[in-house]
Amino acid sequence: MKLSILIPAFNEEQTLSDVIDEIPKKIELIDEIEILVVNDGSTDNTVSIAEKKGAKVFSFSHNRGLAKAISYGFSKGIERKSDILVILDADNQYDSKEIPLLIKPILEKKADIVIGNRQVETLDHMPMQKRIGNRLVSKALSNIIGEKIIDAQTGFRAFSNDALAKLHIFSEYTYTQETLMQAKFKGLKILEIPVSFRKRYDKSRLISNIFTYAARTTSLVASTIIFYKSFKFFSILSIILFLIGGGLSVFVLNHFYSTGSVSPYLPTALLSVLFLIIASISTFFTAVSSILSRQSKLMEEILYTLRKNSDPESKDD
């Protein structure tokens, strides 16, 4: 059984050494432990530190962001035939010694994905606005996927090989919500366990502005829903638009039959026609999305098969 520890790193020379040193050297039922560091365009000594600590380093020529680093790490985990892949931040906020607890449900076949619940409500060192934002996002995500997730933002996660082969990260910003939504839509089992979370030595680079983060997260969640639930989305949209357009039309026609004139409701009549036209277009997209959804599922099955049967010996590191 092979375990890969994926560490995305961008200028983390202050903490990376401690993070790697803390990773357990032996774990029950695990035959091989490897450390994969995705250097996201660092300009400090991150790479040299990682290499001195025995990590396998993959470098971007420039900073591409967390989501791209994780996506690349996923592909490397698949290529290197990792049975389990754990994501571990390079800022030393997570306790690496808790990795055995994180992967235990996967080893026991009880989960495909395990996420570390930071127990945000108990963290005095996390700013209040971030605690509130985390609670709101987690609650919204739970309602969307129909499963209770307490800490949807956590970056301490474990994935089975099967989960890695099924997930695709499209976001250019963050992967946390997208992977959970995909996992639920694709029938993967998610489990959450409590973990420790330390105070960061510097400011977060990902969430520098809570409002910008909220806007980007909302956009990401909406696009993921539309992509995976396009038929349902356009169906509901069509019904709503037809009801509004139909209601306005009935009102105008009733007035017309009573008076013989549309006036003074000409703007209402035009608005009703506009709603009905948009509803018709939405209905067309409903049909198209149904066809594209089947093609998308077929392509994902093909990609899943290719990933599961990939030969690591034919890949260049």
C-alpha positions in Angstrom: 0.0 0.0 0.0 1.5 3.3 -1.2 0.8 6.6 0.5 1.7 9.9 -1.2 1.8 13.2 0.8 1.1 16.1 -1.5 2.4 19.5 -0.3 1.6 22.5 -2.5 4.2 25.2 -1.6 4.7 28.8 -2.6 7.6 30.5 -0.7 7.3 28.4 2.4 11.0 28.2 3.4 10.1 29.2 7.0 7.9 26.2 7.7 8.3 23.5 5.1 11.2 21.7 6.9 9.1 21.3 10.1 6.1 20.0 8.1 8.2 17.3 6.4 10.0 16.3 9.6 6.7 15.8 11.4 5.4 13.4 8.8 5.4 9.8 10.2 8.1 7.6 8.8 6.1 4.4 9.4 2.3 3.9 9.3 0.5 0.6 9.9 -0.7 -1.1 6.7 1.4 1.4 4.6 4.4 -0.1 2.8 5.7 3.1 1.1 5.4 6.7 2.0 6.5 9.4 -0.5 6.4 13.1 -0.3 5.4 15.1 -3.4 6.1 18.9 -3.2 4.5 21.0 -6.0 6.6 24.1 -6.0 4.2 26.9 -7.2 6.8 29.2 -8.6 8.6 29.9 -5.3 11.4 32.5 -5.3 12.9 31.5 -1.9 14.6 28.3 -0.7 11.5 26.1 -0.8 12.8 23.8 -3.5 16.3 23.2 -1.9 14.7 22.5 1.5 12.2 20.1 0.0 14.9 18.2 -1.9 17.2 18.1 1.2 14.4 16.5 3.1 14.0 13.8 0.5 10.8 15.0 -1.2 10.1 14.6 -4.9 9.8 18.2 -6.2 7.7 19.3 -9.3 8.1 22.9 -10.1 6.0 25.5 -12.0 8.0 28.3 -13.7 5.7 30.9 -12.2 3.0 31.1 -9.5 -0.2 29.4 -10.9 -2.3 29.2 -7.7 -3.4 26.6 -5.2 -6.0 24.9 -7.5 -3.5 24.3 -10.3 -0.9 22.9 -7.8 -3.4 20.5 -6.4 -4.7 19.4 -9.8 -1.1 18.7 -10.9 -0.5 16.8 -7.7 -3.5 14.7 -8.3 -2.2 13.7 -11.8 1.2 12.9 -10.3 -0.5 10.8 -7.6 -2.3 8.8 -10.3 0.8 8.4 -12.4 2.8 7.1 -9.4 0.1 4.6 -8.5 -0.7 6.1 -5.1 -3.2 4.0 -3.2 -3.9 7.0 -0.9 -3.0 10.7 -1.4 -3.0 13.2 1.5 -3.0 16.9 0.9 -0.9 18.7 3.5 -0.4 22.5 3.6 3.2 23.7 3.8 2.5 26.4 6.4 2.6 24.0 9.4 -0.9 24.7 10.6 -1.9 21.0 10.4 -0.4 18.4 12.6 1.3 15.9 10.2 1.3 13.3 13.0 -2.4 13.0 12.5 -2.1 11.6 9.0 -2.7 8.0 10.2 -6.0 9.1 11.7 -6.9 10.8 8.4 -6.2 7.8 6.2 -7.7 5.1 8.6 -11.3 5.3 7.2 -9.9 4.8 3.6 -7.8 1.8 4.7 -10.9 0.4 6.4 -12.9 1.0 3.2 -15.3 3.2 5.0 -14.7 6.3 2.9 -13.3 7.5 -0.5 -12.4 11.0 0.8 -11.6 12.0 4.4 -11.5 15.7 5.4 -10.1 17.1 8.5 -12.6 19.2 10.5 -10.6 22.0 12.1 -13.4 22.6 14.7 -13.3 26.2 13.6 -15.8 27.3 16.3 -13.2 26.6 19.0 -10.3 28.4 17.3 -9.4 31.6 19.1 -6.6 32.4 16.7 -8.8 32.4 13.6 -10.4 35.8 12.9 -14.1 36.1 13.6 -15.0 37.0 10.0 -13.2 33.9 8.7 -15.0 31.7 11.3 -18.4 33.2 10.2 -17.5 32.8 6.5 -16.5 29.2 7.0 -19.7 28.4 8.8 -21.8 30.1 6.1 -20.0 28.4 3.2 -20.1 25.0 4.9 -23.8 25.3 5.6 -24.6 26.4 2.0 -22.5 23.6 0.6 -24.2 21.0 2.9 -27.6 22.1 1.6 -26.5 21.9 -2.0 -25.0 18.4 -1.8 -27.5 17.1 0.7 -24.8 16.0 3.2 -23.7 17.7 6.4 -20.2 19.1 6.1 -18.9 21.0 9.1 -15.6 22.4 7.6 -15.8 22.6 3.8 -12.7 24.8 3.6 -10.2 22.5 5.2 -7.0 21.8 3.3 -6.1 18.6 5.2 -7.7 15.8 3.2 -7.1 12.2 2.1 -8.2 10.6 -1.2 -8.4 7.0 -2.3 -6.9 6.1 -5.7 -10.4 5.7 -7.0 -11.4 9.2 -5.9 -8.3 10.7 -7.5 -9.2 9.0 -10.8 -12.8 10.4 -10.7 -12.2 14.0 -9.7 -11.3 16.9 -12.0 -10.3 20.3 -10.8 -11.5 23.1 -13.2 -11.1 26.0 -10.8 -8.1 28.3 -11.1 -8.5 29.6 -7.5 -9.4 26.9 -4.9 -10.3 23.2 -5.0 -12.0 22.7 -1.6 -15.7 23.2 -2.5 -15.4 21.9 -6.0 -14.0 18.5 -5.1 -16.6 17.9 -2.4 -19.4 18.8 -4.8 -18.0 16.5 -7.5 -17.5 13.7 -5.0 -21.1 13.8 -3.9 -22.4 14.1 -7.5 -20.2 11.1 -8.5 -21.3 8.9 -5.6 -18.0 9.0 -3.6 -18.3 8.6 0.2 -17.1 11.5 2.2 -16.1 11.3 5.9 -15.1 14.1 8.3 -12.9 13.7 11.3 -11.7 16.3 13.9 -8.1 17.5 13.5 -5.8 20.0 15.1 -5.2 23.4 13.5 -2.4 25.7 14.6 -2.0 29.5 14.3 -0.4 30.6 11.1 2.9 32.5 11.4 1.9 34.9 8.6 -1.2 36.1 6.8 -3.2 33.8 4.5 -2.3 34.3 0.8 -5.5 32.5 -0.4 -8.0 34.5 1.7 -6.5 38.0 1.7 -9.9 39.6 1.3 -13.0 37.8 2.6 -15.3 39.5 0.2 -13.2 38.6 -2.9 -13.0 35.0 -1.6 -16.7 34.9 -1.1 -17.4 36.2 -4.6 -15.0 33.7 -6.2 -16.4 30.8 -4.1 -20.0 31.7 -5.1 -19.0 31.8 -8.7 -17.2 28.4 -8.5 -20.1 26.7 -6.7 -22.7 28.1 -9.2 -20.6 27.0 -12.2 -20.1 23.5 -10.7 -23.8 23.1 -10.1 -24.6 24.2 -13.7 -22.0 21.8 -15.1 -23.1 18.7 -13.2 -26.8 19.5 -12.8 -27.4 21.5 -16.0 -30.6 19.6 -17.0 -32.2 20.3 -13.6 -31.0 23.9 -13.6 -32.4 24.8 -17.0 -35.6 22.9 -16.3 -36.3 24.8 -13.2 -35.3 28.1 -14.9 -37.7 27.4 -17.8 -40.6 26.6 -15.5 -40.0 29.8 -13.5 -39.7 32.0 -16.7 -42.8 30.4 -18.2 -44.8 31.0 -15.1 -43.8 34.7 -14.9 -44.3 35.2 -18.7 -47.6 33.3 -18.7 -48.9 35.1 -15.6 -48.1 38.5 -17.2 -49.7 37.4 -20.5 -52.9 36.3 -18.8 -53.1 39.6 -17.0 -52.6 41.6 -20.3 -55.0 39.4 -22.3 -57.7 39.6 -19.7 -57.4 43.4 -19.9 -57.5 43.3 -23.7 -60.7 41.2 -23.8 -62.3 43.5 -21.3 -61.4 46.8 -23.0 -60.3 45.9 -26.5 -57.0 47.7 -25.9 -53.6 46.7 -24.5 -53.0 50.2 -23.2 -51.8 51.2 -20.6 -50.1 47.8 -20.2 -48.0 47.7 -23.4 -44.7 47.5 -21.4 -46.2 44.6 -19.4 -47.1 42.9 -22.7 -43.6 43.3 -24.1 -42.1 42.1 -20.8 -44.3 38.9 -20.9 -43.2 38.2 -24.5 -39.6 38.7 -23.4 -40.0 36.2 -20.5 -41.6 33.6 -22.8 -38.9 34.0 -25.4 -36.2 33.5 -22.8 -38.1 30.6 -21.3 -38.2 29.0 -24.8 -34.5 29.4 -25.1 -34.0 27.9 -21.7 -36.1 24.9 -22.7 -33.8 24.5 -25.7 -30.8 24.5 -23.5 -32.6 21.9 -21.3 -32.7 19.5 -24.2 -29.1 20.3 -25.3 -27.8 19.9 -21.7 -29.4 16.5 -21.5 -27.5 15.3 -24.5 -24.2 17.0 -23.4 -24.6 15.5 -19.9 -24.6 12.0 -21.4 -21.6 12.7 -23.5 -19.8 14.2 -20.5 -20.5 11.2 -18.3 -19.2 8.9 -21.1 -16.0 11.0 -21.4 -15.5 10.9 -17.7 -15.8 7.1 -17.7 -13.2 6.9 -20.4 -10.9 9.2 -18.6 -11.4 7.3 -15.4 -10.5 4.0 -17.1 -7.4 5.6 -18.7 -6.3 6.9 -15.3 -6.8 3.7 -13.5 -4.9 1.8 -16.1 -2.1 4.3 -16.6 1.5 3.0 -16.6 3.8 5.1 -14.4 6.8 3.7 -16.1 5.8 5.4 -19.4 5.6 8.8 -17.7 8.4 11.3 -17.3 8.7 13.0 -14.0 
